[in-house]
């Protein structure tokens, strides 16, 4: 049983491949928001119903690991994943990487006019023209946490206030954002990069462009986030869960994430899908989400006191 914070369509190619390879293992998936599923896992901790938890950001897994709810067991095949993208005890591991980008409708905005920094989204000229995922979205939460780490809480709060003042329309998820920008309902959308890749490959409403922002001297660089996986401690089907977790780090699964979803694979030697912007030579935001999660936790404890 898999609890998944990911859009089911984005996980389906890998699930289908797993089912073909392991037909004796029945896979059931419950999809929802990261926070809702994490709350369910905590509530069920004395008698877990889920074997595996997949999230759209590592922050949720970090918090569950701190609760002692995830199985501390490194996943075979994940050895090459950078240490800052997995738990030292193996209780969770990042699976794929995604870039936070600015997509735009190219019939409404030229490449020269498009914002080049996340901070540009508060410019009044974009008032009423921006779509983004709301605060319940894991990737948006991870972006805000990253900005707090890079820019400080005061500057990040000012940026969020600027989005509100600019009448940004907040959707429940990025699929709605990309479709609205593709249809020309909004000029600008704040998304993970693969939503832009999906939209530009649509049969219609595909006149979109993308900016990998904050590439100038002194700017913070492109913010990255990852999907993550962890096994539930004392889950009913630990052996099958381990087999599934290991499958996510095989070349077959990583290639599917890259080619079907246009994500950045995390194990070496996996090619990007044709047309996806390589990260080589790009300025990337220098942050550690594990450290960020620790600081957020301390801040919350201080606030509660």
HUGIBEL-V297856 format. One record per residue. N is the residue number from 0. RES is the residue in one letter. SS is DSSP state (H for helix, E for strand, C for the rest). OMEGA is omega in radians with two decimals (* if undefined). D_CENTER is the distance of its C-alpha to the mean C-alpha in whole Angstrom. Layout:
N_RES_SS_OMEGA_D_CENTER / N_RES_SS_OMEGA_D_CENTER
This chain:
0_X_C_-3.11_21 / 1_X_E_2.92_18 / 2_X_E_-3.03_16 / 3_X_E_3.02_12 / 4_X_C_-3.14_10 / 5_X_C_2.98_9 / 6_X_C_-3.03_11 / 7_X_H_-3.13_14 / 8_X_H_-3.12_15 / 9_X_H_3.12_12 / 10_X_H_-3.02_13 / 11_X_H_-3.12_17 / 12_X_H_3.14_18 / 13_X_H_3.08_17 / 14_X_H_3.13_18 / 15_X_H_3.14_21 / 16_X_H_3.13_22 / 17_X_H_-3.14_22 / 18_X_H_3.10_24 / 19_X_H_-3.09_27 / 20_X_H_-3.11_27 / 21_X_C_-3.06_27 / 22_X_C_-3.13_29 / 23_X_C_-3.13_31 / 24_X_C_3.08_27 / 25_X_C_-3.10_27 / 26_X_C_3.03_23 / 27_X_C_-3.09_22 / 28_X_E_2.99_19 / 29_X_E_-3.10_18 / 30_X_E_3.11_15 / 31_X_C_3.09_14 / 32_X_C_-3.13_12 / 33_X_H_-3.04_11 / 34_X_H_-3.13_13 / 35_X_H_-3.14_16 / 36_X_H_3.10_16 / 37_X_H_3.11_16 / 38_X_H_3.11_19 / 39_X_H_3.13_20 / 40_X_H_3.10_20 / 41_X_H_-3.13_21 / 42_X_H_-3.08_24 / 43_X_C_-2.95_25 / 44_X_C_-3.14_25 / 45_X_C_3.09_29 / 46_X_C_-3.04_28 / 47_X_C_3.04_25 / 48_X_C_-3.14_24 / 49_X_C_3.08_21 / 50_X_C_-3.05_21 / 51_X_E_3.01_17 / 52_X_E_3.07_14 / 53_X_E_-3.13_11 / 54_X_E_3.10_8 / 55_X_C_3.05_4 / 56_X_C_-3.06_5 / 57_X_H_-3.13_8 / 58_X_H_-3.14_10 / 59_X_H_3.12_11 / 60_X_H_3.11_12 / 61_X_H_-3.12_14 / 62_X_H_3.10_16 / 63_X_H_3.11_17 / 64_X_H_3.12_18 / 65_X_H_3.11_20 / 66_X_C_-3.13_22 / 67_X_C_-3.05_23 / 68_X_C_-3.11_21 / 69_X_E_-3.13_20 / 70_X_C_3.12_22 / 71_X_C_-3.11_23 / 72_X_C_3.13_23 / 73_X_C_-3.11_21 / 74_X_C_3.10_20 / 75_X_C_-3.12_22 / 76_X_C_-3.09_21 / 77_X_C_-3.06_18 / 78_X_C_-3.08_21 / 79_X_C_3.11_20 / 80_X_C_-3.13_16 / 81_X_C_-3.04_17 / 82_X_H_-3.12_18 / 83_X_H_3.13_15 / 84_X_H_3.09_12 / 85_X_E_3.12_14 / 86_X_C_3.14_17 / 87_X_C_3.14_21 / 88_X_C_3.10_22 / 89_X_C_-3.09_20 / 90_X_C_3.02_18 / 91_X_C_-3.12_15 / 92_X_E_3.03_13 / 93_X_E_-3.07_10 / 94_X_E_3.12_10 / 95_X_E_-3.12_8 / 96_X_E_-3.14_7 / 97_X_E_3.13_6 / 98_X_E_3.04_8 / 99_X_E_-3.03_9 / 100_X_E_3.05_12 / 101_X_E_3.05_15 / 102_X_E_-3.11_16 / 103_X_E_3.06_20 / 104_X_E_-3.00_22 / 105_X_C_3.00_25 / 106_X_C_3.14_28 / 107_X_C_-3.06_27 / 108_X_C_3.07_26 / 109_X_C_3.12_27 / 110_X_C_-3.14_25 / 111_X_C_-3.11_28 / 112_X_C_-3.01_27 / 113_X_C_3.10_23 / 114_X_C_3.13_22 / 115_X_C_-3.14_21 / 116_X_C_3.03_19 / 117_X_H_-3.10_17 / 118_X_H_3.12_20 / 119_X_H_-3.06_22 / 120_X_H_3.07_20 / 121_X_H_3.10_23 / 122_X_C_-3.10_26 / 123_X_H_-3.12_28 / 124_X_H_3.11_28 / 125_X_H_-3.09_25 / 126_X_C_3.13_26 / 127_X_C_-3.02_25 / 128_X_C_-3.02_24 / 129_X_E_3.04_20 / 130_X_E_3.13_17 / 131_X_E_3.02_14 / 132_X_E_-3.07_12 / 133_X_C_-2.99_14 / 134_X_C_3.09_13 / 135_X_C_-3.10_12 / 136_X_C_-3.06_9 / 137_X_H_-3.12_7 / 138_X_H_3.09_5 / 139_X_H_3.09_8 / 140_X_H_-3.14_9 / 141_X_H_3.12_8 / 142_X_H_-3.14_9 / 143_X_H_3.12_12 / 144_X_H_3.12_13 / 145_X_H_3.14_12 / 146_X_H_3.07_15 / 147_X_H_3.12_17 / 148_X_H_-3.03_17 / 149_X_H_-3.00_18 / 150_X_H_-3.05_20 / 151_X_C_-3.07_21 / 152_X_H_-3.11_21 / 153_X_H_-3.13_24 / 154_X_H_3.13_23 / 155_X_H_3.09_19 / 156_X_H_3.11_21 / 157_X_H_3.12_23 / 158_X_H_3.12_20 / 159_X_H_3.09_19 / 160_X_H_3.10_23 / 161_X_H_3.07_23 / 162_X_H_3.13_21 / 163_X_H_3.12_22 / 164_X_H_3.14_26 / 165_X_C_3.08_25 / 166_X_C_3.04_24 / 167_X_C_3.09_21 / 168_X_E_-3.09_20 / 169_X_E_3.12_17 / 170_X_E_3.12_16 / 171_X_C_-3.12_14 / 172_X_C_-3.06_11 / 173_X_H_3.11_10 / 174_X_H_3.09_13 / 175_X_H_-3.14_16 / 176_X_H_-3.07_15 / 177_X_H_-3.14_15 / 178_X_H_3.13_18 / 179_X_H_3.08_20 / 180_X_H_3.12_20 / 181_X_H_-3.13_21 / 182_X_C_3.13_24 / 183_X_C_3.10_25 / 184_X_C_3.08_24 / 185_X_C_3.13_22 / 186_X_C_-2.98_23 / 187_X_E_3.04_19 / 188_X_E_3.09_16 / 189_X_E_-2.99_13 / 190_X_E_2.84_10 / 191_X_E_-2.96_7 / 192_X_H_-3.02_10 / 193_X_H_3.05_10 / 194_X_H_3.00_11 / 195_X_H_-3.14_14 / 196_X_H_3.11_15 / 197_X_H_-3.08_15 / 198_X_H_-3.09_17 / 199_X_H_3.12_19 / 200_X_C_3.07_20 / 201_X_C_-3.14_22 / 202_X_C_3.10_25 / 203_X_C_-3.10_26 / 204_X_C_-3.03_24 / 205_X_C_3.12_23 / 206_X_C_-3.09_24 / 207_X_E_3.07_21 / 208_X_E_-3.09_20 / 209_X_E_3.03_17 / 210_X_E_2.93_18 / 211_X_C_-2.83_16 / 212_X_C_2.99_17 / 213_X_C_-3.12_19 / 214_X_C_-3.10_21 / 215_X_C_3.10_24 / 216_X_C_3.12_26 / 217_X_C_3.11_25 / 218_X_C_-2.95_22 / 219_X_C_-3.11_18 / 220_X_C_3.14_17 / 221_X_E_3.07_13 / 222_X_C_-3.12_11 / 223_X_E_2.95_8 / 224_X_E_-3.08_5 / 225_X_E_2.86_5 / 226_X_E_-3.11_5 / 227_X_E_3.12_9 / 228_X_E_3.05_12 / 229_X_E_3.04_15 / 230_X_E_3.13_19 / 231_X_E_3.11_20 / 232_X_C_3.12_24 / 233_X_C_3.10_27 / 234_X_C_-3.06_25 / 235_X_C_-3.06_28 / 236_X_C_-3.01_27 / 237_X_H_-3.10_26 / 238_X_H_3.11_27 / 239_X_H_3.10_25 / 240_X_H_3.12_22 / 241_X_H_3.12_22 / 242_X_H_3.14_23 / 243_X_H_-3.14_20 / 244_X_H_3.13_18 / 245_X_H_-3.14_20 / 246_X_H_-3.10_20 / 247_X_C_-3.09_16 / 248_X_C_3.04_17 / 249_X_C_3.07_20 / 250_X_H_-3.14_20 / 251_X_H_-3.10_21 / 252_X_H_-3.14_17 / 253_X_H_3.07_15 / 254_X_H_3.11_18 / 255_X_H_3.09_17 / 256_X_H_-3.11_13 / 257_X_H_-3.02_14 / 258_X_H_-3.11_17 / 259_X_H_-3.07_16 / 260_X_H_-3.14_12 / 261_X_C_3.09_13 / 262_X_C_3.06_10 / 263_X_E_3.11_11 / 264_X_E_-3.08_13 / 265_X_C_3.05_13 / 266_X_C_-3.06_17 / 267_X_C_2.99_20 / 268_X_C_3.14_22 / 269_X_C_-3.09_19 / 270_X_C_3.02_20 / 271_X_C_3.02_17 / 272_X_C_-3.13_18 / 273_X_C_3.08_21 / 274_X_C_3.12_20 / 275_X_C_-3.09_17 / 276_X_C_3.07_17 / 277_X_C_-3.13_17 / 278_X_C_-3.13_16 / 279_X_C_3.10_20 / 280_X_C_-3.13_22 / 281_X_C_3.05_19 / 282_X_C_3.14_19 / 283_X_E_3.14_15 / 284_X_C_-3.11_15 / 285_X_C_-3.13_17 / 286_X_C_3.14_15 / 287_X_C_-3.04_15 / 288_X_H_3.08_12 / 289_X_H_3.08_15 / 290_X_H_3.12_17 / 291_X_H_3.14_15 / 292_X_H_3.12_15 / 293_X_H_-3.13_19 / 294_X_H_3.09_20 / 295_X_H_3.13_18 / 296_X_H_3.12_20 / 297_X_H_3.13_23 / 298_X_H_3.14_23 / 299_X_H_3.12_23 / 300_X_H_3.14_26 / 301_X_H_3.13_28 / 302_X_H_-3.11_27 / 303_X_H_3.13_28 / 304_X_C_*_31
